[in-house]
């Protein structure tokens, strides 16, 4: 128990502070092969590109212990492209929706038509189109676009940012918010459980108190002596807490593990799963509307290739092939310590696009939830890290326990025997 508490003297503290497990971010883009036909109302035809793989480094700073058995910290992430692990380079061009244009069009659908027409005219002068051909690096980490200035002029407040735009621009060289978690010093069953995030006990993105709750851990470790039921964690990237369910027991490099996976209800809509009604307005089951925490843009998250989603989402485009093996997320956790041994968290980002009256660039696009990319954050204990974990947190405690119980097993009979002899001697 002492070894898994968040305490500078515990064996797991350094592992918690600077995660030694090599993490990788693998991004897969969906290139639109028929953009001109989509503008005429055709079904989008997609081709998966990638993976484009990045080594991810994480480290905690501003670690502050509090009197109420909690500790606060900021965790920063940095990403470095790995050419040898990638199927392509960051300089490759990919045809995808013009995310800013198509997103702004849907967001402005109920604005005065004169404003939409004025924006459309300005977009024409700028040469902006519904689809764009940009490099992987630009789409991931940001590019300068005069469209940002145009939207800020015609729709002040619609985009609360200036400068570059990129899907992962807020991930690199940044933190995911101030986490305050329990140290487990007094109650080991609470170790790693989130006390607050950015000072909040709950978020205000969603329409029900249950959906706004911050439950579980920060997604790195869990309390020890886990039961084969479920685990929870709060994800700032998804703006919500997630619950994974136990699937099976197994072993990773000889270490016993529990595997936890996403239930089919994770991204179900309110009709199919009533507790998710707070995440609505919803479309089909299998996608979650995250517009309220993503600048009100018409963005949805899902499993890759719409795995576990309504078949109509898969059929609305061509080129998707959902499968559990490739697109299901999982966590393999050592149940005695609550430390993950092997994991792969996979999510897909989707953009809702459609024809919007007054914005001619959208032409005759039929309403569709269009996949943009999916990504996997993966890591596993290997080599020296696995050896250190096994020796310090699995093997050594087991040996000590064995010696302790063996000593007690031998000493108790000896004490009883000595007491009997003393009584007889009297």
N, C-alpha and C positions, 0 to 999 in steps of 0.2 A: 504493500500500500504506500509505503514511503517513497518508493521508486517512481510512482506515476503521478504524484502530486506536482503542481506547478510551484516548485521551490528550488532556488539555486543549488541546494545540496542534493537534490534528487537526481537519479541516473538519467531520467528522461528529459530533464530541463533543457539541456543543450540541444537535444533533438527537437524539442518544441520551439526553442528560440530561433535556431537556424536549421530549418528542415534539411537534413543531409540527403534525402532521397532525390535523385534527378527527375525533375518534372519536365514534360514536353507538351507543347501546344501544337496540335496538328490541325490545320485548316484546309477544308475542301470547298472549293467554289463551284457554284452552278452557273455555267456559261449558257446564255440564251442563244441558241443557234438560228432562230428565225425571228429576229426583232421586227423586221418590216411586216411580216405576216401577223405578228401579235398586234400591231397597230391597226390591222384590218379586222381584228376580231378572232384570229386563229388561236388555237391552243398552243401555249409555250412549249417548245422542245428544248430540253435541258441536257447538258453534258457535264458530268462531274470532272473537275480539274483538281489535281493535287495528289497527295497531301503536300502542303507547304509547312515544314516543321520548324519549330522554334524551341530552343532550350530556355526553360523558365527558371529564374532564380528568385527565391523568396527570402526575406529576412525581416525580423521584427525589430522595431525601434521604439523609443519613448516608453519602454517597459516601466510601469509604475505600479507598485503594490499598495493596496489600500487596507485600512483597518478592518473592513468588513469581509475579509477573506476573498477579495477579488483582485484582479490585476488587469490593467489597461495597456493596450499596445496598438501600434500602427504596423501593418505588414505591407512592405513594398514589393512590387513585382517588376522584373526586368526580363526582356525577351531578346534572344539572339538567334538569327536565322541559321539553320543547319543545312547547307547545300547537300551533303552526302546522304542525309536522311529524307530529302525531299524529292518529289517527282516534278521537277521544274524549278525555275528561279523566281525571285521576287520581281524581276524586270519583265516577266511575261505579261502580255495584255489579255484581259478577260472582258467579254461583253456582258454587262449586267445592267439592271435598271438604273436610271439616274435617280439615286435614292432620295436626294434632296428635292428634286423636281417632283417626282411621283408622290413622295410623302407629303410635301407642301400642298400639292393639288388636292389630295383627299382631305387634308386638314382644313382647307379653305372652301370645301364644297358648299357650305352653307353661308359663306360670306357674300356680300353684295356682288352681283355679276359684273358690275363696272370695275371693281377691284380685281377680280379674276381676269377680266379681259385686258386690263392695263398690265398686269403681271405677265400675261401671255405674250403681249406685244413686246415687252422688254426682254423676255426670254428669247423671242425670235431675233431681236437685234444682237443678243449675246451669242446666238448660235446654239442655244441649249436644246437638246432633244430628249425624248423619253428614255432612251438607252444610251449608255456611254461605254467607251472602250478605254479602260485604264489599267495600269499595272497592278499586280497583286500588292506591292508595297504601298501604293497610293490608297487603295481601297482599305487596306488593313490599318495603316498608321497615319493617314491623312494627306490631303492635297488642298491647295488653294483653289478656290472657285469663286468667280464673280457673282455666281448665283446666290451666295450667302449674303453679299451686300444688297443684291436686288430684293431678296425676300425681306431683309431688315428694313428696306425703304418702303416697300409696298404693304408689308404686314408686320409692323413693329411689334415685338414681343413674341412673334411666332417661333423664332429661333433664339433662345437665350444664350447665344454664344457668337463669337466672331472668329475670324481666322480660318485655320484648317478644319476639314471634316474628314473623319475616318471611323470605320466601324469599331476599331480597337484602340483608338487614340487615347482613351481614358484608362486603358489597361497598363500601358508601358510607362515605367518610371513614376508610378503613382501607387497610392494605397487604396484599399477597399473600405476605408472608414475606420473609426475608432471603436475597437471591440473592447468590452469589459467582460471578463469571464471569471468563473469561480476557480479558485486555486485547489479546492479539495482539502485544505488543511484541517478543517473541522469535520467536513462531511465528504467522504471520498466519492459518494454516489453523485455529487454535484460537480466534480472536477471537469473543467473544460466547458461546462454549460454556460451559455451566454446570459449575462446579467443585463447588458444594454448594448446598443449599437448607436454610435454617434450621440450618446446620452439618452437614447429613446428606449423605452420598454416595449414599444410597439410602433409600427410604421403607420402611415395614413394614405397609402396608395390605393387601398381596396375598399370595398363597400360593406364589409362585415368585420366585426372585431376578431372573429376566428381567423380570417385570412390575413389580418394585419398583425397577428401575434408573431413575436420573435421567439422561436422554439429551438431547442437542441443546442448543438455546439457550433463552432465556427467552421466545421467541416474538416478539421485536421486530425483530431483525436476525440475519443469518447471515454466515458467512465469505464473502469475495469469491471470484470465479471459480467459481461454482457449476456443477455438472454436471447435466444433465437426467435425474436419477434420482429422488432423494427428499430430504426434509428432515425434521428432528426438532425437537421443542420439548417442554419440560416445562410442564404446566398445573396449577398448584395447585388451580384450580377443579374440574378433573376428577380430581385426585389421581394423575395418571399422565403418562408421556411419550406423545406421539403422533407417528406417522410419517405424513406426507403424501407422495403419489407424483406424479411429473411427468406432466402430461397433454398440454400443448402449448405451443409458443412463440407469442408475440404481441407486441403493442405497447400501451402505455398512454400516451396523449397524446404519441405519437411516441417514447417510451422503450422499448427492447426489454425483454421480460419472459419469464420462465418461469412457467407456471401450475401450481401444485401443488394436488391435491385429495385427499379422503379415500378410501382404498381400501375396497372392500366388506368387507374383513376387519377394519376398525378396531374395530367393536363386535360382531364375530362371536363366537358362543359357542365353548367348547372342543371341541365335537364337529365343528363346521364348520372351525375353525382352531385346531389344537393349541396353538400358542404362547399363545393367550388362555385356556387352562385355568386359569392362575394367577389370573385375574380372577373365577373362579367362586366360589360356586355360581351357575350361570347358568340362565336360562330360554331363551326362543327367541333365535335369532340376530338381531342388530340392536339389542340393548339391553345396557347394562352395569350390573351391580349395583354401586352405590357406597355401600352401607350401611356398609361397614367404615370409610369416611372421612367419613360423614355421620351420626354419632351412632347408628349401627346401625338407622336408620330404613329402611323398605323402599323406597328411592328408586333409580331407574334413570335413566341418561342415554342419549340416542339422537340420531339425526338428526331434524329436525322432520318431523312427520307420519309417523314411522316409515319415512322414506326409506331404502332399502337394507336393510330389515329383513324378517323372516319375514312373509309375507302374513297369517298368522293374527293378528298384532298389529293390523294395520289393520282386519281383518274383525271383531275383537272389539268394536269401537265403530263408531258411525256419525258421519260428518262429516270424515273425513280424506281428503286428496287429495295423496299424495306426488308430488313432481316434482323432477328434478335442477335445473331452472332456478330454482325458488323455494326449495328446501330443501337443496341441496348447498353445502357450504362450499368456499372456495377462497382461495388466496394467490397474487397476482401479484408476483413478486420480480424486481428488476433483477439479472441473474446476475453482472455484473461487480463490483458493490459489495455484494450480499447484502442490499440494503435493499428492503423491501416498497413497492410503488407503489400497490396496490389490494388490499383484503382484506375478507372477510366470513366470520367464524367463527360458525357456527350450531349450537346445541345445544338439545335438548328435555329437560325435567325431567318425570319420570313417577313416579306413586305406585302401588304395588301394594296393592290393596284387596280385601277378602273378608269373608265372615261369620266372626265369631269367637265361639265358644261362651262364654256367660257375659257377654258384652257386648251387651246387647239393642239398643243403638243401631245395630249393624251389620246387624241383621235378616237378610234373605235375600240379601245381596249376593253375586253370583257372582264368583269370582276373576277379576280383570282388571288389566292394567297400564294405568292411566288417565293419559293426558296431562294435565298441569297447565298448562304454558305452554312456549313455545319463544322463544328470543331470538337476536338477531344482533348481534355487535360488529363494526362496519364502519368503515372509514376509507380515504381515498385522498388522494394528493398532488394539490393543486390550487393554482392561482394563484401567488402569490409564493413559496410553499414549493417548488412544482414547479420554478419558474424558478431558484431558488437551488440546488436539488439538481442540476438539469441543468447549470447553469453551472459550479458548483464541483467536482462529482464526476464529471461525464460529459464535458462539452464541453472544459473547461480542461485536464484531464489528457490528453485525446485530442490537443489541439492541441500541448501540450508534448511528448508522445510523438512526434508527427509532426515537430516541429522538431528533436527530438533525433536521430531516425533520419535525417532529411534532412541534418542537420549531419554525422553520422557517414558517411552515404553519399557526401557531397562530400569530406570530409576524408581518408578512407582512400585514395581514388585519388590525391589530391594528395600525401600522405605517400609513397606508393609511387613516384610520379613523381619527387619530390624525391630519394628515395634512389637511383633509377636514374641521375638526372642527376649526382649526386655521385659515384657509382661510375664513370660514363663520364669525368667530368672528371679522375679520378685515373688 
